[in-house]
């Protein structure tokens, strides 16, 4: 897969509120993004095209569902996320 670059995040009240209900925040998403995450394709048919897997400042590994804004290369939206499961942690540790 071609390397993807995250230059900035696109936020609105809807995705901030949804992330909050899932235990995530803009701050957490930025921490993961700045902490050398790995990106992989999400399952077909999902709203988010990629999974960003990486560590927050406390060392917790997170999986965050993201999509690149089509008319703004390098600008991404976070849709969902969770503390990574064992498979996601193993994948991240294998390729970091």
TIFI-539869 format. One record per residue: residue number from 1; residue in one letter; x, y, z of N, C-alpha, C in turn. Coordinates in nm, 4 decimals. Layout:
! TIFI-539869
+------+------+----------+----------+----------+----------+----------+----------+----------+----------+----------+
: resi : resn :      npx :      npy :      npz :     capx :     capy :     capz :      cpx :      cpy :      cpz :
+------+------+----------+----------+----------+----------+----------+----------+----------+----------+----------+
:  NUM :    a :        X :        Y :        Z :        X :        Y :        Z :        X :        Y :        Z :
...
+------+------+----------+----------+----------+----------+----------+----------+----------+----------+----------+
END
This chain:
! TIFI-539869
+------+------+----------+----------+----------+----------+----------+----------+----------+----------+----------+
: resi : resn :      npx :      npy :      npz :     capx :     capy :     capz :      cpx :      cpy :      cpz :
+------+------+----------+----------+----------+----------+----------+----------+----------+----------+----------+
:    1 :    x :   0.0855 :  -0.1175 :   0.0000 :   0.0000 :   0.0000 :   0.0000 :   0.0896 :   0.1232 :   0.0000 :
:    2 :    x :   0.0518 :   0.2229 :  -0.0756 :   0.1269 :   0.3486 :  -0.0790 :   0.1215 :   0.4148 :   0.0578 :
:    3 :    x :   0.2285 :   0.4808 :   0.0934 :   0.2341 :   0.5471 :   0.2226 :   0.1327 :   0.6610 :   0.2285 :
:    4 :    x :   0.0614 :   0.6684 :   0.3369 :  -0.0376 :   0.7740 :   0.3589 :   0.0217 :   0.8761 :   0.4540 :
:    5 :    x :  -0.0083 :   1.0026 :   0.4296 :   0.0422 :   1.1104 :   0.5129 :  -0.0755 :   1.1807 :   0.5794 :
:    6 :    x :  -0.0645 :   1.1999 :   0.7099 :  -0.1661 :   1.2742 :   0.7836 :  -0.1088 :   1.4123 :   0.8128 :
:    7 :    x :  -0.1630 :   1.5137 :   0.7461 :  -0.1170 :   1.6505 :   0.7663 :  -0.2008 :   1.7240 :   0.8700 :
:    8 :    x :  -0.3301 :   1.6952 :   0.8699 :  -0.4192 :   1.7580 :   0.9677 :  -0.5469 :   1.6769 :   0.9793 :
:    9 :    x :  -0.6275 :   1.7142 :   1.0794 :  -0.7538 :   1.6462 :   1.1064 :  -0.8701 :   1.7390 :   1.0784 :
:   10 :    x :  -0.9782 :   1.6830 :   1.0301 :  -1.1034 :   1.7563 :   1.0108 :  -1.1986 :   1.7152 :   1.1229 :
:   11 :    x :  -1.2493 :   1.8133 :   1.1952 :  -1.3394 :   1.7876 :   1.3074 :  -1.4703 :   1.8624 :   1.2878 :
:   12 :    x :  -1.5776 :   1.8056 :   1.3388 :  -1.7043 :   1.8770 :   1.3506 :  -1.7734 :   1.8252 :   1.4766 :
:   13 :    x :  -1.8806 :   1.8910 :   1.5149 :  -1.9484 :   1.8536 :   1.6394 :  -1.9930 :   1.7075 :   1.6392 :
:   14 :    x :  -2.0346 :   1.6581 :   1.5231 :  -2.0833 :   1.5205 :   1.5149 :  -1.9755 :   1.4171 :   1.5424 :
:   15 :    x :  -1.8600 :   1.4296 :   1.4764 :  -1.7594 :   1.3266 :   1.4997 :  -1.6919 :   1.3430 :   1.6356 :
:   16 :    x :  -1.6828 :   1.4654 :   1.6867 :  -1.6274 :   1.4855 :   1.8214 :  -1.7190 :   1.4209 :   1.9262 :
:   17 :    x :  -1.8494 :   1.4403 :   1.9118 :  -1.9452 :   1.3820 :   2.0065 :  -1.9435 :   1.2297 :   1.9989 :
:   18 :    x :  -1.9411 :   1.1749 :   1.8773 :  -1.9411 :   1.0291 :   1.8634 :  -1.8140 :   0.9698 :   1.9225 :
:   19 :    x :  -1.6987 :   1.0293 :   1.8932 :  -1.5738 :   0.9803 :   1.9498 :  -1.5782 :   0.9856 :   2.1023 :
:   20 :    x :  -1.6359 :   1.0929 :   2.1566 :  -1.6473 :   1.1060 :   2.3016 :  -1.7275 :   0.9936 :   2.3639 :
:   21 :    x :  -1.8351 :   0.9521 :   2.2977 :  -1.9155 :   0.8404 :   2.3484 :  -1.8385 :   0.7095 :   2.3442 :
:   22 :    x :  -1.7356 :   0.7028 :   2.2611 :  -1.6526 :   0.5822 :   2.2493 :  -1.5261 :   0.5901 :   2.3361 :
:   23 :    x :  -1.5149 :   0.6977 :   2.4153 :  -1.4005 :   0.7113 :   2.5037 :  -1.2785 :   0.7744 :   2.4393 :
:   24 :    x :  -1.2983 :   0.8368 :   2.3232 :  -1.1885 :   0.9017 :   2.2528 :  -1.2074 :   1.0524 :   2.2510 :
:   25 :    x :  -1.0995 :   1.1230 :   2.2237 :  -1.1031 :   1.2683 :   2.2129 :  -1.0100 :   1.3109 :   2.1002 :
:   26 :    x :  -1.0197 :   1.4382 :   2.0615 :  -0.9261 :   1.4915 :   1.9618 :  -0.7835 :   1.4771 :   2.0124 :
:   27 :    x :  -0.7627 :   1.5033 :   2.1398 :  -0.6289 :   1.4935 :   2.1982 :  -0.5729 :   1.3517 :   2.1839 :
:   28 :    x :  -0.6543 :   1.2518 :   2.2141 :  -0.6087 :   1.1130 :   2.2031 :  -0.5760 :   1.0773 :   2.0582 :
:   29 :    x :  -0.6617 :   1.1167 :   1.9649 :  -0.6371 :   1.0887 :   1.8230 :  -0.5052 :   1.1524 :   1.7797 :
:   30 :    x :  -0.4819 :   1.2761 :   1.8200 :  -0.3556 :   1.3432 :   1.7851 :  -0.2354 :   1.2730 :   1.8482 :
:   31 :    x :  -0.2488 :   1.2292 :   1.9738 :  -0.1381 :   1.1577 :   2.0382 :  -0.1005 :   1.0333 :   1.9591 :
:   32 :    x :  -0.1997 :   0.9558 :   1.9203 :  -0.1736 :   0.8343 :   1.8430 :  -0.1102 :   0.8710 :   1.7090 :
:   33 :    x :  -0.1644 :   0.9731 :   1.6432 :  -0.1127 :   1.0139 :   1.5121 :   0.0320 :   1.0612 :   1.5196 :
:   34 :    x :   0.0694 :   1.1254 :   1.6290 :   0.2055 :   1.1776 :   1.6425 :   0.3037 :   1.0738 :   1.6965 :
:   35 :    x :   0.2526 :   0.9605 :   1.7402 :   0.3362 :   0.8584 :   1.8019 :   0.3786 :   0.7459 :   1.7093 :
:   36 :    x :   0.4033 :   0.7753 :   1.5835 :   0.4483 :   0.6751 :   1.4848 :   0.3494 :   0.5596 :   1.4685 :
:   37 :    x :   0.2231 :   0.5905 :   1.4367 :   0.1248 :   0.4839 :   1.4165 :   0.1498 :   0.4103 :   1.2855 :
:   38 :    x :   0.0837 :   0.2978 :   1.2720 :   0.0813 :   0.2226 :   1.1467 :  -0.0610 :   0.2330 :   1.0918 :
:   39 :    x :  -0.0721 :   0.2443 :   0.9597 :  -0.2032 :   0.2485 :   0.8941 :  -0.2226 :   0.1213 :   0.8143 :
:   40 :    x :  -0.3423 :   0.0689 :   0.8194 :  -0.3778 :  -0.0438 :   0.7326 :  -0.5190 :  -0.0245 :   0.6828 :
:   41 :    x :  -0.5479 :  -0.0875 :   0.5711 :  -0.6818 :  -0.0771 :   0.5131 :  -0.7843 :  -0.1391 :   0.6055 :
:   42 :    x :  -0.8994 :  -0.0754 :   0.6116 :  -1.0130 :  -0.1279 :   0.6868 :  -1.0866 :  -0.2285 :   0.5987 :
:   43 :    x :  -1.1802 :  -0.3007 :   0.6558 :  -1.2619 :  -0.3945 :   0.5797 :  -1.3443 :  -0.3191 :   0.4762 :
:   44 :    x :  -1.3695 :  -0.3808 :   0.3629 :  -1.4496 :  -0.3180 :   0.2581 :  -1.5902 :  -0.2899 :   0.3087 :
:   45 :    x :  -1.6472 :  -0.1802 :   0.2584 :  -1.7836 :  -0.1447 :   0.2931 :  -1.7974 :  -0.0673 :   0.4228 :
:   46 :    x :  -1.6881 :  -0.0329 :   0.4865 :  -1.6925 :   0.0431 :   0.6117 :  -1.6796 :   0.1925 :   0.5820 :
:   47 :    x :  -1.7313 :   0.2753 :   0.6706 :  -1.7238 :   0.4210 :   0.6517 :  -1.5795 :   0.4690 :   0.6530 :
:   48 :    x :  -1.4982 :   0.4105 :   0.7384 :  -1.3569 :   0.4474 :   0.7464 :  -1.2767 :   0.3542 :   0.6558 :
:   49 :    x :  -1.1901 :   0.4120 :   0.5749 :  -1.1119 :   0.3318 :   0.4803 :  -0.9869 :   0.2711 :   0.5424 :
:   50 :    x :  -0.9402 :   0.3299 :   0.6531 :  -0.8154 :   0.2847 :   0.7144 :  -0.8287 :   0.2732 :   0.8665 :
:   51 :    x :  -0.7431 :   0.1905 :   0.9235 :  -0.7278 :   0.1812 :   1.0677 :  -0.5913 :   0.2378 :   1.1021 :
:   52 :    x :  -0.5878 :   0.3296 :   1.1946 :  -0.4631 :   0.3845 :   1.2462 :  -0.4399 :   0.3174 :   1.3810 :
:   53 :    x :  -0.3307 :   0.2434 :   1.3922 :  -0.3010 :   0.1708 :   1.5154 :  -0.1708 :   0.2249 :   1.5725 :
:   54 :    x :  -0.1760 :   0.2672 :   1.6981 :  -0.0563 :   0.3215 :   1.7607 :  -0.0780 :   0.3512 :   1.9070 :
:   55 :    x :   0.0272 :   0.4017 :   1.9696 :   0.0275 :   0.4284 :   2.1135 :  -0.0106 :   0.5734 :   2.1450 :
:   56 :    x :  -0.0804 :   0.5892 :   2.2576 :  -0.1022 :   0.7233 :   2.3111 :   0.0165 :   0.7590 :   2.4005 :
:   57 :    x :   0.0139 :   0.8750 :   2.4617 :   0.1258 :   0.9187 :   2.5458 :   0.1462 :   0.8308 :   2.6685 :
:   58 :    x :   0.0440 :   0.7578 :   2.7094 :   0.0553 :   0.6680 :   2.8243 :   0.0975 :   0.5270 :   2.7879 :
:   59 :    x :   0.1181 :   0.5002 :   2.6590 :   0.1617 :   0.3681 :   2.6146 :   0.0509 :   0.2737 :   2.5724 :
:   60 :    x :  -0.0755 :   0.3130 :   2.5906 :  -0.1898 :   0.2301 :   2.5487 :  -0.1946 :   0.2260 :   2.3963 :
:   61 :    x :  -0.2169 :   0.1081 :   2.3383 :  -0.2304 :   0.0954 :   2.1928 :  -0.3782 :   0.1066 :   2.1571 :
:   62 :    x :  -0.4065 :   0.1944 :   2.0605 :  -0.5426 :   0.2225 :   2.0154 :  -0.5573 :   0.1890 :   1.8679 :
:   63 :    x :  -0.6784 :   0.1517 :   1.8307 :  -0.7169 :   0.1365 :   1.6909 :  -0.8202 :   0.2446 :   1.6630 :
:   64 :    x :  -0.7891 :   0.3305 :   1.5653 :  -0.8775 :   0.4422 :   1.5332 :  -0.9146 :   0.4339 :   1.3858 :
:   65 :    x :  -1.0441 :   0.4358 :   1.3581 :  -1.0966 :   0.4275 :   1.2220 :  -1.0937 :   0.5663 :   1.1600 :
:   66 :    x :  -1.0285 :   0.5773 :   1.0437 :  -1.0101 :   0.7076 :   0.9799 :  -1.0379 :   0.6991 :   0.8301 :
:   67 :    x :  -1.0637 :   0.8155 :   0.7707 :  -1.0807 :   0.8254 :   0.6260 :  -1.0192 :   0.9574 :   0.5807 :
:   68 :    x :  -0.9524 :   0.9533 :   0.4664 :  -0.8960 :   1.0756 :   0.4099 :  -1.0063 :   1.1542 :   0.3414 :
:   69 :    x :  -1.0105 :   1.2836 :   0.3659 :  -1.1101 :   1.3709 :   0.3033 :  -1.0779 :   1.3758 :   0.1539 :
:   70 :    x :  -1.1734 :   1.3395 :   0.0702 :  -1.1458 :   1.3179 :  -0.0720 :  -1.0945 :   1.4399 :  -0.1462 :
:   71 :    x :  -1.1404 :   1.5575 :  -0.1103 :  -1.0981 :   1.6769 :  -0.1832 :  -0.9814 :   1.7491 :  -0.1151 :
:   72 :    x :  -0.9237 :   1.6889 :  -0.0121 :  -0.8140 :   1.7520 :   0.0622 :  -0.7097 :   1.6475 :   0.1012 :
:   73 :    x :  -0.6195 :   1.6104 :   0.0102 :  -0.5190 :   1.5103 :   0.0439 :  -0.4412 :   1.5490 :   0.1696 :
:   74 :    x :  -0.4230 :   1.4507 :   0.2568 :  -0.3518 :   1.4731 :   0.3816 :  -0.4406 :   1.5152 :   0.4974 :
:   75 :    x :  -0.5691 :   1.5417 :   0.4688 :  -0.6648 :   1.5785 :   0.5732 :  -0.7529 :   1.4563 :   0.6006 :
:   76 :    x :  -0.7625 :   1.4189 :   0.7276 :  -0.8319 :   1.2964 :   0.7674 :  -0.9405 :   1.3256 :   0.8691 :
:   77 :    x :  -1.0388 :   1.2346 :   0.8745 :  -1.1448 :   1.2375 :   0.9765 :  -1.1378 :   1.1075 :   1.0554 :
:   78 :    x :  -1.1500 :   1.1179 :   1.1857 :  -1.1600 :   1.0000 :   1.2719 :  -1.3079 :   0.9701 :   1.2942 :
:   79 :    x :  -1.3450 :   0.8427 :   1.2793 :  -1.4857 :   0.8032 :   1.2911 :  -1.5166 :   0.7253 :   1.4176 :
:   80 :    x :  -1.4211 :   0.6445 :   1.4615 :  -1.4489 :   0.5517 :   1.5696 :  -1.3155 :   0.5044 :   1.6246 :
:   81 :    x :  -1.3171 :   0.4314 :   1.7321 :  -1.1933 :   0.3778 :   1.7847 :  -1.2159 :   0.2998 :   1.9119 :
:   82 :    x :  -1.1122 :   0.2277 :   1.9520 :  -1.1196 :   0.1430 :   2.0715 :  -0.9775 :   0.1059 :   2.1143 :
:   83 :    x :  -0.9623 :   0.0616 :   2.2395 :  -0.8328 :   0.0060 :   2.2779 :  -0.8078 :  -0.1186 :   2.1914 :
:   84 :    x :  -0.6911 :  -0.1279 :   2.1339 :  -0.6622 :  -0.2368 :   2.0399 :  -0.6772 :  -0.3742 :   2.1050 :
:   85 :    x :  -0.7281 :  -0.4691 :   2.0258 :  -0.7371 :  -0.6070 :   2.0732 :  -0.6020 :  -0.6762 :   2.0517 :
:   86 :    x :  -0.5919 :  -0.8013 :   2.0920 :  -0.4638 :  -0.8733 :   2.0849 :  -0.4104 :  -0.8836 :   1.9426 :
:   87 :    x :  -0.4972 :  -0.9098 :   1.8452 :  -0.4527 :  -0.9208 :   1.7057 :  -0.3992 :  -0.7879 :   1.6555 :
:   88 :    x :  -0.4686 :  -0.6790 :   1.6856 :  -0.4253 :  -0.5465 :   1.6417 :  -0.2924 :  -0.5078 :   1.7074 :
:   89 :    x :  -0.2769 :  -0.5392 :   1.8349 :  -0.1503 :  -0.5124 :   1.9036 :  -0.0365 :  -0.5921 :   1.8407 :
:   90 :    x :  -0.0615 :  -0.7188 :   1.8117 :   0.0425 :  -0.8030 :   1.7505 :   0.0816 :  -0.7481 :   1.6134 :
:   91 :    x :  -0.0175 :  -0.7057 :   1.5330 :   0.0116 :  -0.6484 :   1.4009 :   0.0947 :  -0.5220 :   1.4158 :
:   92 :    x :   0.0567 :  -0.4343 :   1.5065 :   0.1299 :  -0.3106 :   1.5278 :   0.2738 :  -0.3396 :   1.5708 :
:   93 :    x :   0.2912 :  -0.4276 :   1.6663 :   0.4250 :  -0.4590 :   1.7160 :   0.5110 :  -0.5293 :   1.6122 :
:   94 :    x :   0.4492 :  -0.6034 :   1.5229 :   0.5234 :  -0.6741 :   1.4181 :   0.5785 :  -0.5778 :   1.3144 :
:   95 :    x :   0.5094 :  -0.4692 :   1.2878 :   0.5467 :  -0.3798 :   1.1786 :   0.5913 :  -0.2410 :   1.2217 :
:   96 :    x :   0.6075 :  -0.2186 :   1.3493 :   0.6475 :  -0.0833 :   1.3931 :   0.7936 :  -0.0552 :   1.3670 :
+------+------+----------+----------+----------+----------+----------+----------+----------+----------+----------+
END
